[in-house]
Amino acid sequence: MRIAFSGDWHLGAQGSRLDPETGLNARLVDRARCARFVAEEAVRQGAEILLHGGDVFDSCRPTPTEARLARNIFARAAEVDLPVIVLLGNHDAARSPAEKDALDLLAGVGDRADGLFLSVVDRPRVLYYREVQTEQGNYLRPCDGQAAELQIACVPWPNKQLLLAGDEYRRLSPGDLNQVVREKMLEIAQGLADSRLPGVPSILLGHFSLDLAEAGGMSRLMVLGGDWTLPMAEMQALGFDAVLAAHIHKPQAWMDGGGRRLVVYCGSPEAMGFGEEGEEKSFCLLEVAGAGPAANVAFQRIATPFTRFVTIDIEGPRVELFTEEVGGASIRVRLPEAMAHEAAAITKTLEEAGANEVRIEVVRAEAAPHRATEVSEQMAVAEAIQAWLKQRPDLEPLTPDVMAEVQRLEADTGQGAAI
């Protein structure tokens, strides 16, 4: 069986730049482009099902435009009868019990007579599938457990209002609450593992952080800021043939000591910002055969057309821009305060080289420490300026030019006297 796996699309606007072709928010267009690539490439690669690990949207209240883009992307899979499972992610989840989850906006996408094209999962459950030959090719179709050829245990982002509804949790500290969530989520995962059918390939699909996962740049604050995590060792010990997880944007994978029990983070198909600079973006294609000790699960990463984020640090007066590296990229230039006047020229150069966008960040000089050398009235002009420049290390690159100008002015005015 061939399975496509993706997640963390985060369809949402960011910044104010507009896409010149559509008039939509440019970053929303970037994210939608990569998400559409996942759905279309999954079809081209012959996937029999598309699994989405959660965070279709960046907000629990997506705009009509964002909802339309998501529906159109999933409809592309529906055109060829490729079934889809979508988990609830933390960004999709409602902030209040009185609200609907964002994924409710996907209801009715690709409606079929059997109504089973797209399955949105917002509670832990096991879904069963079997292979069916159609005019479009071989695809997996929902079935009952007796006919199952694949079982997928789903662990969406938890509803904490339900998970921690007891009075005994109201006075717990955030750290203690995270420990309770961790224990309860492990109990849920264990319950799903205990309900597995023997001899049928099994996959756990979830939206969570694992303790050994390396958080990408945009995920790091989320994890370090108190996000609950699940232990890798215990998740592998559950015995699923593969654990497929979303929530952390950096793609990574592990095998247990026996070379089995694969654990994979698909990562986000689009870079979310400069925090993910240098990360390669992709989705996963898995081949699953056999179950239990005889299971053989292989996977490959399919690169997506993600936006590169590149930071250029300029530290001296001679500006060297590697313009051959900026085509199609979002560029951040960190410019010393003394060179702020060159911002417009640098921006123009990078835009002409094909940069997607250019952001200039002026690095402000730190306040000068107490003067180590006093500037006095007895000093010559050149000596005084030289002494002052020594107290401004941020202006060191300009020192030769400044002193040359001082010497020129002295020659023009015939002055070199004390100030």
C-alpha positions in Angstrom: 0.0 0.0 0.0 1.2 3.5 -0.9 0.4 6.2 1.6 1.0 10.0 1.3 1.5 11.8 4.5 1.5 15.6 5.2 0.5 18.1 7.7 1.0 21.6 9.1 -0.2 23.5 6.1 -1.1 26.5 8.2 -3.3 28.1 5.5 -3.4 31.7 6.6 -2.3 35.2 5.7 0.9 36.7 7.0 2.2 40.2 6.6 0.8 42.7 4.2 2.5 41.9 0.9 0.1 41.0 -1.9 0.6 38.4 -4.7 0.6 40.4 -8.0 -1.2 37.7 -9.9 -4.1 37.0 -7.6 -4.3 40.0 -5.3 -4.3 37.7 -2.3 -2.0 37.8 0.6 1.4 36.6 -0.8 2.3 34.3 2.1 -1.2 32.7 2.0 -0.6 32.0 -1.8 2.8 30.5 -1.0 1.3 28.1 1.6 -1.6 27.2 -0.6 0.8 26.5 -3.5 2.8 24.0 -1.5 -0.4 22.4 -0.1 -1.8 22.0 -3.6 1.5 20.4 -4.7 1.1 17.8 -2.0 -2.4 16.8 -3.1 -1.5 16.7 -6.8 1.9 15.0 -6.4 0.2 12.4 -4.1 -2.0 11.5 -7.1 0.9 11.5 -9.5 2.9 9.2 -7.2 0.1 6.7 -7.1 -0.8 7.1 -3.4 -3.9 5.1 -2.3 -4.7 7.5 0.6 -3.6 10.9 1.8 -3.1 11.3 5.6 -3.1 14.9 7.0 -1.7 15.2 10.5 -3.4 18.4 11.4 -3.2 22.2 11.3 -4.8 22.6 7.9 -5.4 26.2 8.9 -3.3 28.7 10.8 -6.2 30.0 12.8 -9.3 28.4 14.4 -11.3 31.1 12.6 -10.1 31.0 8.9 -11.3 33.6 6.5 -13.7 32.6 3.7 -10.7 32.9 1.3 -8.6 30.5 3.4 -11.5 28.1 3.6 -12.1 28.2 -0.1 -8.5 27.5 -0.8 -8.5 24.5 1.5 -11.6 23.0 0.0 -10.3 23.4 -3.5 -7.1 21.6 -2.6 -8.9 18.6 -1.1 -11.3 18.6 -4.0 -8.4 17.9 -6.2 -7.9 14.6 -4.5 -11.6 13.9 -4.7 -11.6 14.3 -8.4 -9.6 11.0 -8.7 -11.3 9.3 -5.7 -8.2 9.6 -3.5 -9.5 9.3 0.1 -8.3 11.7 2.8 -8.0 11.6 6.5 -7.6 15.0 8.3 -6.8 15.2 12.0 -7.6 18.1 14.2 -4.5 20.2 15.0 -4.0 22.7 17.7 -4.4 25.6 15.3 -7.6 24.2 13.9 -9.1 23.6 17.3 -11.8 25.9 18.6 -10.9 28.2 21.5 -14.3 28.0 23.1 -16.7 25.1 23.6 -19.3 27.3 22.0 -17.5 27.4 18.7 -17.0 24.9 15.9 -13.5 23.7 14.9 -12.0 25.2 11.7 -12.2 21.8 10.1 -15.9 22.0 10.2 -15.6 24.2 7.1 -14.4 21.1 5.1 -17.7 19.4 5.5 -19.1 18.2 2.2 -15.9 18.4 0.2 -15.9 15.9 -2.6 -19.2 14.4 -1.5 -19.8 10.9 -2.9 -22.8 8.7 -2.8 -21.2 6.8 0.2 -20.1 10.1 1.8 -16.7 8.6 2.7 -14.2 10.6 0.7 -12.9 12.9 3.4 -12.8 11.9 7.1 -12.2 14.6 9.6 -11.1 13.2 13.0 -11.5 15.3 16.1 -11.6 12.5 18.6 -9.4 9.4 19.1 -10.5 6.5 17.1 -9.4 3.7 14.7 -10.3 3.8 11.0 -10.2 0.6 8.9 -9.5 0.5 5.2 -9.2 -2.1 2.4 -7.9 -1.9 -1.1 -10.4 -1.5 -3.9 -9.7 -1.4 -7.6 -11.5 1.5 -9.4 -11.4 3.0 -12.9 -8.9 5.6 -11.6 -6.6 2.9 -10.0 -6.2 1.1 -6.7 -7.4 3.1 -3.7 -8.1 2.4 -0.1 -11.8 2.6 1.0 -13.3 2.6 4.5 -14.6 -0.7 5.7 -15.4 -2.5 8.9 -12.7 -4.3 11.0 -13.4 -7.8 9.5 -12.4 -6.8 6.0 -9.6 -4.4 7.0 -6.2 -4.5 5.2 -5.0 -1.3 7.0 -5.9 0.2 10.4 -5.1 3.8 11.3 -5.3 4.8 14.9 -5.9 8.6 15.1 -4.7 10.8 18.0 -5.9 14.4 17.2 -5.0 17.4 19.3 -7.0 17.0 22.6 -9.9 19.1 23.7 -8.5 20.1 27.1 -12.0 21.2 28.3 -13.1 17.6 28.0 -9.8 16.0 28.9 -9.4 18.1 32.1 -13.0 18.5 33.1 -12.7 17.3 36.7 -12.6 19.7 39.6 -9.3 18.1 40.8 -7.5 19.8 37.9 -8.6 23.4 38.5 -5.9 24.3 40.9 -3.0 22.6 39.2 0.0 24.6 37.9 0.6 24.7 34.1 3.5 22.2 34.6 1.3 19.8 36.5 -1.5 20.2 34.0 1.0 19.3 31.2 1.9 16.1 33.1 -1.7 15.2 33.4 -2.3 15.7 29.7 0.8 13.6 28.9 -0.5 10.7 31.1 -4.0 10.9 29.6 -2.7 11.0 26.0 -0.5 8.0 26.7 -3.5 6.2 28.1 -5.5 7.0 24.9 -2.6 5.8 22.7 -2.3 2.6 24.7 -6.1 2.0 24.4 -5.9 2.4 20.6 -2.9 0.0 20.5 -4.8 -2.6 22.6 -7.7 -2.5 20.2 -5.6 -3.3 17.1 -6.5 -6.2 14.9 -3.8 -8.8 14.7 -2.1 -9.4 11.4 -3.3 -6.1 9.9 -0.8 -3.3 9.2 -1.2 -0.6 11.8 -0.3 3.1 11.7 -0.7 5.7 14.5 -1.5 9.1 13.1 -1.2 12.0 15.6 -0.7 15.6 16.3 1.7 16.0 19.2 5.3 16.7 20.3 7.7 13.8 21.1 10.4 14.4 23.7 13.3 13.5 21.4 12.1 15.5 18.4 14.3 18.4 17.3 12.0 21.4 17.2 12.4 23.5 14.1 12.9 27.3 14.4 9.2 28.1 14.4 8.3 25.2 16.7 11.0 25.9 19.3 9.2 28.5 21.2 6.1 26.4 21.2 7.9 23.4 22.7 10.1 25.3 25.1 7.2 27.5 26.1 5.5 24.6 28.0 4.0 22.4 25.3 3.3 18.9 26.7 5.3 16.1 25.1 5.0 12.3 24.7 8.0 10.0 25.3 9.5 8.5 22.2 10.4 5.2 23.8 6.8 4.6 25.0 5.3 5.5 21.7 7.6 3.1 19.9 6.8 0.4 22.5 3.1 0.6 21.6 4.0 -1.7 18.7 2.5 0.2 15.7 4.2 -0.5 12.5 4.7 3.3 12.0 3.9 6.4 14.0 3.2 9.4 11.7 3.2 12.8 13.5 2.6 16.4 12.7 2.9 19.5 14.9 6.7 20.0 14.7 7.6 21.6 11.4 11.1 20.2 11.0 11.1 16.9 9.1 12.8 14.0 10.9 12.5 10.3 11.4 13.7 7.5 13.8 13.8 3.7 13.8 13.9 1.6 16.9 16.8 -0.6 17.8 15.5 -3.5 15.7 15.3 -1.3 12.5 11.5 -1.3 12.7 8.7 0.8 14.2 9.3 3.9 12.2 8.5 7.3 13.7 8.2 10.2 11.2 7.5 13.9 11.4 6.5 15.0 7.9 7.2 18.6 8.6 5.5 21.6 7.0 5.5 21.7 3.2 6.1 25.4 3.2 8.6 27.4 5.4 6.7 29.5 7.8 9.3 32.2 8.2 12.9 33.0 8.9 12.7 30.8 12.0 12.7 27.8 9.5 15.6 29.2 7.4 17.8 26.3 6.1 15.1 23.6 6.6 14.3 21.5 3.6 10.5 21.1 3.1 8.7 18.0 1.8 5.9 15.5 2.4 6.2 11.8 2.8 5.4 8.8 0.7 5.3 5.5 2.5 5.2 1.9 1.2 3.5 -0.5 3.8 3.6 -4.3 3.5 3.0 -6.9 6.2 2.2 -6.4 9.9 3.9 -6.9 13.2 7.2 -8.7 13.1 6.9 -9.2 9.4 6.1 -5.5 8.7 8.1 -3.6 6.1 7.5 0.1 6.1 9.7 2.3 3.8 9.4 6.0 3.1 10.8 8.7 1.0 10.5 12.5 1.2 9.1 14.3 -1.8 10.5 17.9 -2.0 7.9 20.7 -2.2 8.3 24.1 -4.0 8.7 25.9 -0.7 9.9 29.5 -0.3 13.5 29.8 0.8 14.3 32.3 3.6 17.8 33.7 3.5 19.5 36.1 5.9 22.3 38.3 4.8 24.4 39.9 7.6 26.3 43.0 6.4 29.2 44.0 8.7 31.5 46.2 6.7 31.3 49.2 4.3 31.9 47.0 1.2 28.5 45.4 0.5 28.8 42.0 -1.2 25.5 40.5 -2.1 25.4 37.0 -3.4 22.6 37.8 -5.8 22.8 34.4 -7.5 21.4 32.8 -4.3 18.4 35.1 -3.9 16.2 34.2 -6.8 12.6 33.5 -5.6 13.7 33.7 -1.9 12.5 36.0 0.9 15.6 38.0 2.0 16.3 39.5 5.3 19.2 42.0 5.3 20.7 42.9 8.7 22.4 46.2 8.2 24.5 48.2 10.7 23.0 51.5 11.7 25.8 53.4 10.1 24.9 51.9 6.7 21.1 52.5 7.0 21.3 55.0 4.1 22.2 52.2 1.8 18.9 50.3 2.5 17.1 51.4 -0.7 20.0 50.6 -3.0 20.4 47.1 -1.4 16.7 46.4 -1.7 16.7 47.5 -5.4 19.7 45.2 -6.1 18.1 42.2 -4.5 14.7 42.8 -6.2 16.4 43.0 -9.6 18.2 39.7 -8.8 14.8 38.1 -8.4 14.2 38.2 -4.6 10.6 37.4 -3.7 10.6 40.0 -1.0 13.3 42.0 0.8 13.2 43.0 4.5 15.8 45.4 5.9 16.6 45.2 9.6 18.8 48.0 10.9 20.9 46.8 13.7 21.0 49.7 16.2 24.4 50.5 17.8 24.7 49.8 21.4 25.0 52.7 23.7 28.7 53.7 23.9 30.4 52.9 27.2 31.9 55.6 29.4 34.6 57.2 27.4 38.0 55.6 27.9 39.7 58.7 26.4 38.4 62.2 27.0 38.1 64.5 24.1 39.6 67.8 25.3 40.0 71.3 23.9 43.7 70.8 23.7 43.4 68.1 21.0 43.8 68.7 17.3 40.7 68.1 15.3 42.0 64.8 13.8 43.2 63.6 17.1 39.9 64.3 18.8 37.9 62.6 16.0 40.2 59.6 16.2 39.7 59.4 19.9 35.9 59.6 19.5 35.8 56.9 16.9 37.7 54.5 19.2 34.8 54.7 21.5 32.4 53.7 18.7 33.2 50.2 17.7 30.1 50.1 15.6 31.6 52.8 13.3 35.0 51.0 13.0 34.3 50.1 9.3 33.9 53.8 8.5 37.0 55.0 10.4 39.4 55.1 7.3 36.8 57.1 5.2 36.1 59.5 8.1 39.7 60.2 8.8 40.4 60.7 5.1 37.7 63.3 4.9 39.1 65.0 8.1 42.5 65.3 6.4 40.9 66.7 3.2 39.0 69.3 5.2 42.1 70.3 7.2 44.0 70.7 3.9 41.2 72.8 2.4 40.9 75.1 5.4 44.5 75.1 6.5 43.4 74.2 10.0 44.9 71.5 12.2 44.7 73.4 15.4 43.2 72.4 18.7 39.4 72.5 18.9 
